[in-house]
Amino acid sequence: MASVSGLGGFDSASLVDQLMALEKLPQQRLQSRASSEQLQLNSLQTLNSKVASLATRAAAAADLATWGGLAATSTDAKVGVSAGATASPGSLTIKVEKTALSHQLGFTSTAARTDAVVAGGTQVTLDRLDGTTTTIDTKDGTLQGLADALNDPANKTGVRASLVSTAGGFRLLVESTTTGRASDFGLTNADGSALLGGATARAGQDAELGLGAGITVTSPTNTFTDLVPGVTVTVAAGSAGTTSEVTVSRDEAGALKLVKDLVDSLNSVLTEMSSLTAYGTGTAGTGKGMLAGDSTVRSVQAELRATIFGSGNESLSAYGIEIDRTGAFKLDEDAFKKTYAADPAGTAASISGGFAARVEAAADAASNKDTGLLTAAVTGRKAGIERLNDSVEAWDLRLELRRTALSRQFTALETALSTMNSQSTWLAGQISALGSSSNS
């Protein structure tokens, strides 16, 4: 219906706007509540994610396999060492007697790349130490053709060839792709005659370590796998003569990090919970948390703090883990190291199967994607926000209808007032005319 605002001497549109502002107050309260609920939901979702991360970290610490690591060290960087799952603590004094070498042939004669160098045709014979021979076809018998044929993966030669530039031309250098004494080979023309004037050889060599007491070990490479069970040693090329003390010990630093990370993660979650559920102080509620007084969060917080208590006479203080009067967990690193050094296996079993397992169970009970308490709280708040948003939308229609009704009422009122004003003006005119007639 068209508005005729102002016809009756007053602005009905402005009055309708003012009345509608009052009508909107309930909807605005719903919108404000929905916004507040959304902020609380965001905080709850973030907290739930942190608790889920805590559950994952606790699960790692609860896995006894993660406590079995060993640290391997060497006093000389030229001797590398690593320890596997089957290794045991111990130490070795290692002297590098020899390092592994590949077999090399440096041929005497020089030639241009395009010169024919293969006698009697285009084929050469590769003779290995194990007695096997392979005939290689160079296709054109040239120096470049010979190098290319030796390097062709399809020929599976087990050698690599290089053409070395010298003052008189190029010389052929051929080297085995593996190291060790068994990498020896020979290379001749197909008829057995010397190729390129013959070659000077550098024999392949096994790496050799001296372990003392007359014990030596060899390897075709510079890596000695399972030198002792679970321990692998790798020596650098050119390290012959180097002596190193190799030690394998329990990974104390790794075990300490495992526990420290768990305690730090647990404290981070507990601090977040305390901040979110704080009631605030003073009349203005300064410091009030987004989830002030939330019973679900406080319940989960209490369960996490209760993980300090084990069954029977178990005491985490022996491992340096305690809880202070503020509810924060503390880790005495020196106390942990002392206990771990005395009994690595017992310490690992006690913490993994006790404290870490309890934290994992409490965190999972709160954040499990199907059954977690915090997860259920998140789901409930989402549903509540959806209902509030539906109510806000319903108010939009209600307010639209109310504005239409008010506009019609005030338009009718203005029309009536306008008519009355017109009639009043006309009547006043008539009365004035009658007065003028009487005077005359």
Phi, psi and omega per residue, in radians:
M1 nan 2.319 -3.106
A2 -1.186 2.476 3.125
S3 -1.539 2.485 3.072
V4 -2.116 0.721 -3.046
S5 -0.936 2.261 3.073
G6 1.759 -0.161 -3.118
L7 -1.133 -0.600 -3.090
G8 -1.632 0.211 3.117
G9 1.602 0.035 3.061
F10 -2.446 2.781 -3.042
D11 -1.599 1.641 -3.098
S12 -1.184 -0.568 -3.140
A13 -1.071 -0.727 3.105
S14 -1.131 -0.686 3.121
L15 -1.135 -0.703 3.119
V16 -1.100 -0.736 3.120
D17 -1.071 -0.711 -3.132
Q18 -1.172 -0.743 3.107
L19 -1.139 -0.664 3.129
M20 -1.171 -0.577 3.080
A21 -1.043 -0.669 3.083
L22 -1.231 -0.682 -3.137
E23 -1.122 -0.502 -3.082
K24 -1.395 -0.216 -3.061
L25 -0.976 -0.802 3.104
P26 -1.039 -0.686 3.125
Q27 -1.163 -0.706 3.115
Q28 -1.099 -0.647 3.088
R29 -1.133 -0.660 3.093
L30 -1.139 -0.740 3.131
Q31 -1.109 -0.735 3.111
S32 -1.102 -0.715 3.127
R33 -1.150 -0.717 3.126
A34 -1.103 -0.713 3.111
S35 -1.099 -0.762 3.123
S36 -1.104 -0.754 3.119
E37 -1.098 -0.639 -3.139
Q38 -1.155 -0.704 3.091
L39 -1.100 -0.710 3.107
Q40 -1.148 -0.681 3.113
L41 -1.106 -0.744 3.129
N42 -1.037 -0.760 3.136
S43 -1.120 -0.709 -3.125
L44 -1.172 -0.692 3.115
Q45 -1.143 -0.727 3.111
T46 -1.093 -0.772 3.123
L47 -1.090 -0.734 -3.131
N48 -1.071 -0.684 3.108
S49 -1.128 -0.706 3.127
K50 -1.151 -0.670 3.123
V51 -1.191 -0.645 3.089
A52 -1.114 -0.684 3.090
S53 -1.136 -0.661 3.082
L54 -1.083 -0.720 3.121
A55 -1.062 -0.712 3.131
T56 -1.140 -0.768 3.137
R57 -1.142 -0.704 3.128
A58 -1.146 -0.643 3.120
A59 -1.092 -0.653 3.113
A60 -1.142 -0.730 3.141
A61 -1.260 -0.429 3.140
A62 -1.416 -0.209 3.123
D63 -1.475 1.937 -3.060
L64 -1.036 -0.472 -3.119
A65 -1.095 -0.495 -3.122
T66 -1.286 -0.195 -3.130
W67 -1.653 -0.027 -3.022
G68 -1.575 0.106 -3.073
G69 -1.146 2.586 3.077
L70 -2.143 2.528 3.098
A71 -1.800 2.266 3.139
A72 -1.986 2.307 -3.124
T73 -2.302 2.723 3.103
S74 -2.346 2.466 -3.118
T75 -1.387 -0.144 3.105
D76 -2.283 2.238 -3.076
A77 -1.115 -0.332 3.132
K78 -1.310 -0.213 3.111
V79 -2.052 1.811 3.136
G80 -1.579 2.616 -3.111
V81 -2.505 2.504 3.049
S82 -2.423 2.615 -3.097
A83 -2.090 2.306 3.110
G84 -1.718 -3.009 -3.052
A85 -1.144 -0.452 -3.081
T86 -1.604 0.036 -3.109
A87 -1.286 2.765 3.083
S88 -2.233 2.635 3.124
P89 -1.004 2.472 3.131
G90 2.973 -3.085 3.141
S91 -2.590 2.702 3.128
L92 -2.446 2.535 2.970
T93 -1.783 2.092 -3.020
I94 -2.056 2.289 3.002
K95 -2.018 2.209 3.135
V96 -1.428 1.880 3.140
E97 -1.435 -0.735 -3.138
K98 -2.552 2.681 2.984
T99 -1.948 2.739 -3.065
A100 -1.236 2.447 3.105
L101 -2.214 2.634 3.012
S102 -1.532 2.783 3.083
H103 -1.443 2.377 -3.133
Q104 -2.248 2.547 2.985
L105 -2.200 2.117 3.058
G106 -1.889 1.945 -3.025
F107 -1.415 2.556 -2.945
T108 -1.291 -0.868 -2.989
S109 -1.323 2.597 3.055
T110 -1.802 2.750 -3.140
A111 -2.841 2.844 3.001
A112 -1.385 2.798 -3.103
R113 -1.012 -0.610 -3.045
T114 -1.620 0.004 -3.141
D115 -1.246 2.484 3.039
A116 -1.340 2.163 -3.059
V117 -2.145 -0.187 -3.116
V118 -1.591 2.135 -3.114
A119 -1.423 2.464 3.021
G120 1.290 0.324 3.105
G121 2.460 -2.509 -3.087
T122 -2.130 0.070 -3.066
Q123 -1.875 2.595 3.059
V124 -2.238 2.845 -3.119
T125 -2.026 2.231 3.084
L126 -1.798 2.045 -3.060
D127 -1.945 2.058 -3.098
R128 -1.676 2.871 -3.082
L129 -1.098 -0.494 -3.089
D130 -1.391 0.031 3.088
G131 1.680 -0.123 3.128
T132 -1.467 2.582 3.112
T133 -2.216 2.650 3.115
T134 -2.345 2.318 3.093
T135 -1.634 2.228 -3.108
I136 -1.992 2.223 3.121
D137 -1.656 2.084 -3.124
T138 -1.503 -0.066 3.114
K139 1.287 -0.854 -3.109
D140 -2.167 -0.054 3.097
G141 1.298 0.068 -3.122
T142 -1.426 2.910 3.115
L143 -1.080 -0.766 3.125
Q144 -1.166 -0.697 3.106
G145 -1.080 -0.663 3.112
L146 -1.127 -0.814 3.137
A147 -1.091 -0.764 -3.124
D148 -1.100 -0.705 -3.128
A149 -1.159 -0.697 3.123
L150 -1.173 -0.542 -3.119
N151 -1.564 -0.142 -3.089
D152 -1.202 2.052 -3.136
P153 -0.987 -0.513 -3.113
A154 -1.137 -0.439 -3.124
N155 -1.454 -0.236 3.073
K156 0.840 0.907 -3.069
T157 -1.362 -0.488 -3.078
G158 1.335 0.240 3.100
V159 -2.324 2.888 3.010
R160 -2.289 2.439 -3.052
A161 -1.982 2.501 3.088
S162 -2.314 2.533 3.052
L163 -1.806 1.987 -3.049
V164 -1.723 2.169 -3.117
S165 -1.344 2.211 3.092
T166 -2.235 3.106 -3.097
A167 -1.091 -0.572 -3.080
G168 -1.662 0.001 -3.090
G169 2.400 -2.724 -3.122
F170 -1.757 2.436 3.044
R171 -1.999 2.541 -3.085
L172 -1.584 2.206 3.050
L173 -2.077 2.126 -3.118
V174 -2.093 2.319 -3.061
E175 -2.340 2.470 3.095
S176 -1.203 2.571 -3.131
T177 -1.405 -0.173 3.074
T178 -2.046 2.887 3.099
T179 -1.880 2.985 3.099
G180 1.910 2.841 -3.115
R181 -1.053 -0.587 -3.092
A182 -1.357 0.038 -3.129
S183 -1.529 0.048 -3.119
D184 -1.038 2.589 3.090
F185 -2.734 2.867 3.038
G186 -2.216 2.699 -3.131
L187 -2.429 2.062 -3.092
T188 -2.354 3.011 2.951
N189 -1.125 2.869 -3.081
A190 -1.066 -0.500 -3.135
D191 -1.497 0.053 3.116
G192 1.617 -0.094 -3.140
S193 -1.323 2.814 -3.081
A194 -1.129 2.412 3.119
L195 -1.670 2.297 3.076
L196 0.926 0.719 3.064
G197 1.340 0.220 -3.129
G198 1.563 3.061 -3.055
A199 -2.443 2.673 2.975
T200 -1.669 2.288 -3.039
A201 -1.854 2.483 2.868
R202 -1.979 1.953 -3.015
A203 -1.182 2.541 3.028
G204 -1.109 2.620 -3.044
Q205 -2.448 2.423 3.036
D206 -1.389 2.609 2.980
A207 -1.298 2.598 -3.098
E208 -2.441 2.297 3.091
L209 -2.053 2.448 3.018
G210 -1.799 2.216 -3.102
L211 -1.849 0.065 -3.129
G212 1.588 2.895 3.130
A213 0.963 0.555 3.081
G214 1.356 0.163 -3.121
I215 -1.679 2.165 3.032
T216 -2.221 2.609 3.116
V217 -2.310 2.633 -3.129
T218 -2.208 2.784 3.097
S219 -2.651 2.432 3.117
P220 -1.167 -0.288 3.075
T221 -2.082 3.123 3.112
N222 -1.474 0.144 3.102
T223 -1.943 2.286 3.116
F224 -1.961 1.666 -3.115
T225 -1.333 2.325 -3.111
D226 0.924 0.858 3.057
L227 -0.949 -0.776 2.806
V228 -2.220 2.767 -3.018
P229 -0.835 2.125 3.071
G230 1.441 -0.035 -3.074
V231 -2.009 2.181 3.128
T232 -2.013 2.320 -3.132
V233 -2.060 2.367 3.091
T234 -2.218 2.220 -3.129
V235 -1.848 2.573 -3.128
A236 -1.394 2.622 3.078
A237 -1.042 2.411 3.125
G238 1.357 0.280 -3.100
S239 -1.674 0.197 3.138
A240 -0.960 2.371 -3.119
G241 1.671 -0.175 -3.135
T242 -1.340 2.399 3.054
T243 -2.070 2.335 -3.095
S244 -2.452 2.553 3.038
E245 -1.692 2.037 -3.134
V246 -1.805 2.217 -3.092
T247 -2.208 2.368 3.045
V248 -2.052 2.123 -3.107
S249 -2.423 2.900 3.080
R250 -1.030 2.443 -3.102
D251 -1.409 1.362 -3.115
E252 -1.068 -0.725 -3.128
A253 -1.102 -0.696 3.125
G254 -1.155 -0.711 3.121
A255 -1.147 -0.740 3.120
L256 -1.095 -0.737 3.134
K257 -1.100 -0.676 3.130
L258 -1.023 -0.803 -3.126
V259 -1.279 -0.742 -3.122
K260 -1.091 -0.742 3.115
D261 -1.071 -0.678 3.130
L262 -1.155 -0.819 3.137
V263 -1.106 -0.744 -3.142
D264 -1.109 -0.744 3.130
S265 -1.136 -0.706 3.114
L266 -1.106 -0.792 3.125
N267 -1.133 -0.631 3.113
S268 -1.074 -0.753 3.123
V269 -1.167 -0.768 -3.128
L270 -1.112 -0.705 3.100
T271 -1.106 -0.737 3.100
E272 -1.064 -0.743 3.128
M273 -1.116 -0.750 3.127
S274 -1.081 -0.712 3.139
S275 -1.168 -0.727 -3.091
L276 -1.246 -0.533 -3.050
T277 -1.775 0.103 -3.127
A278 -1.082 2.435 3.140
Y279 -1.394 -0.362 -3.098
G280 1.574 2.840 -3.120
T281 -2.259 2.745 3.107
G282 1.370 2.960 -3.094
T283 -1.159 -0.472 -3.130
A284 -1.527 -0.023 3.128
G285 1.201 0.560 -3.136
T286 -1.000 2.302 3.132
G287 1.512 0.118 -3.138
K288 -1.172 2.325 -3.109
G289 -1.428 2.785 -3.128
M290 -1.093 -0.513 3.142
L291 -2.035 0.718 -3.056
A292 -0.863 2.127 3.064
G293 1.305 0.127 -3.108
D294 -1.049 2.060 -3.036
S295 -1.198 -0.581 -3.136
T296 -1.152 -0.815 -3.136
V297 -1.120 -0.735 3.125
R298 -1.120 -0.605 3.121
S299 -1.168 -0.763 3.112
V300 -1.131 -0.709 3.113
Q301 -1.029 -0.752 3.121
A302 -1.116 -0.688 3.135
E303 -1.142 -0.686 3.133
L304 -1.179 -0.693 3.114
R305 -1.186 -0.527 -3.122
A306 -1.229 -0.173 3.134
T307 -1.190 -0.203 3.087
I308 -1.167 -0.392 -3.091
F309 -1.698 2.150 3.098
G310 -1.731 -2.968 3.137
S311 -1.582 2.644 3.085
G312 1.095 -2.310 -3.094
N313 -1.709 0.264 -3.122
E314 -1.058 2.304 3.108
S315 -2.343 2.149 3.141
L316 -1.342 -0.221 -3.128
S317 -1.085 -0.479 3.111
A318 -1.125 -0.396 3.136
Y319 -1.809 0.181 3.100
G320 1.444 0.230 -3.116
I321 -1.880 2.139 3.124
E322 -2.483 2.998 3.086
I323 -2.182 2.326 -3.077
D324 -1.588 -3.103 -3.046
R325 -1.191 -0.298 3.099
T326 -1.518 -0.073 -3.130
G327 1.568 0.173 3.123
A328 -1.639 2.504 3.105
F329 -1.446 2.486 3.132
K330 -2.177 2.458 3.093
L331 -2.111 2.044 3.041
D332 -1.528 1.795 -3.031
E333 -1.113 -0.671 -3.131
D334 -1.134 -0.714 3.126
A335 -1.140 -0.691 3.116
F336 -1.114 -0.816 -3.120
K337 -1.029 -0.714 -3.123
K338 -1.105 -0.816 -3.127
T339 -1.174 -0.704 -3.121
Y340 -1.148 -0.723 3.138
A341 -1.092 -0.624 -3.126
A342 -1.291 -0.620 -3.079
D343 -2.648 1.365 -3.102
P344 -1.016 -0.828 -3.087
A345 -1.137 -0.761 -3.135
G346 -1.143 -0.701 3.118
T347 -1.108 -0.800 3.138
A348 -1.059 -0.776 -3.111
A349 -1.141 -0.718 -3.094
S350 -1.168 -0.787 -3.089
I351 -1.342 -0.735 -3.118
S352 -1.149 -0.781 -3.106
G353 -1.495 -0.167 -3.118
G354 -1.936 -1.590 -3.050
F355 -0.975 -0.924 -3.092
A356 -1.081 -0.700 3.138
A357 -1.133 -0.674 3.130
R358 -1.173 -0.718 3.112
V359 -1.116 -0.751 3.116
E360 -1.028 -0.800 -3.106
A361 -1.114 -0.769 -3.121
A362 -1.163 -0.739 -3.127
A363 -1.192 -0.676 3.128
D364 -1.199 -0.656 3.116
A365 -1.089 -0.458 -3.138
A366 -1.542 -0.653 -2.953
S367 -1.968 -0.011 -3.140
N368 -0.894 2.328 -3.029
K369 -1.138 -0.296 -3.141
D370 -1.878 -0.695 -2.990
T371 -2.135 0.029 -3.058
G372 -1.131 2.514 3.124
L373 -1.122 -0.773 3.117
L374 -1.182 -0.645 3.095
T375 -1.076 -0.738 3.114
A376 -1.127 -0.681 3.109
A377 -1.113 -0.693 3.090
V378 -1.075 -0.807 3.139
T379 -1.055 -0.760 -3.140
G380 -1.101 -0.736 3.139
R381 -1.188 -0.639 3.083
K382 -1.045 -0.789 -3.140
A383 -1.100 -0.715 3.135
G384 -1.111 -0.715 3.118
I385 -1.136 -0.676 3.105
E386 -1.080 -0.711 3.114
R387 -1.150 -0.709 3.110
L388 -1.110 -0.745 3.119
N389 -1.125 -0.635 3.070
D390 -1.104 -0.701 3.128
S391 -1.147 -0.688 3.103
V392 -1.076 -0.750 3.118
E393 -1.128 -0.687 3.111
A394 -1.097 -0.627 3.101
W395 -1.141 -0.560 3.101
D396 -0.997 -0.818 3.129
L397 -1.159 -0.756 -3.131
R398 -1.057 -0.752 -3.130
L399 -1.202 -0.619 3.104
E400 -1.099 -0.758 3.115
L401 -1.153 -0.675 -3.137
R402 -1.145 -0.716 3.108
R403 -1.103 -0.726 3.131
T404 -1.071 -0.752 -3.129
A405 -1.138 -0.777 3.132
L406 -1.110 -0.707 3.134
S407 -1.082 -0.720 3.123
R408 -1.131 -0.760 -3.120
Q409 -1.091 -0.791 -3.095
F410 -1.290 -0.536 3.075
T411 -1.144 -0.757 3.102
A412 -1.099 -0.706 -3.141
L413 -1.134 -0.757 3.132
E414 -1.122 -0.698 3.123
T415 -1.083 -0.762 -3.141
A416 -1.119 -0.758 3.136
L417 -1.123 -0.654 3.122
S418 -1.115 -0.729 3.116
T419 -1.106 -0.759 3.141
M420 -1.114 -0.686 3.107
N421 -1.103 -0.715 3.124
S422 -1.121 -0.767 3.138
Q423 -1.131 -0.678 3.142
S424 -1.129 -0.706 3.113
T425 -1.121 -0.753 -3.136
W426 -1.119 -0.751 -3.133
L427 -1.118 -0.716 3.115
A428 -1.086 -0.627 3.117
G429 -1.162 -0.711 -3.141
Q430 -1.145 -0.752 -3.140
I431 -1.107 -0.721 3.136
S432 -1.121 -0.637 3.134
A433 -1.191 -0.677 -3.140
L434 -1.144 -0.671 3.135
G435 -1.117 -0.648 -3.134
S436 -1.191 -0.646 -3.136
S437 -1.184 -0.690 -3.098
S438 -1.170 -0.688 -3.119
N439 -1.168 -0.511 -3.124
S440 -1.426 nan nan
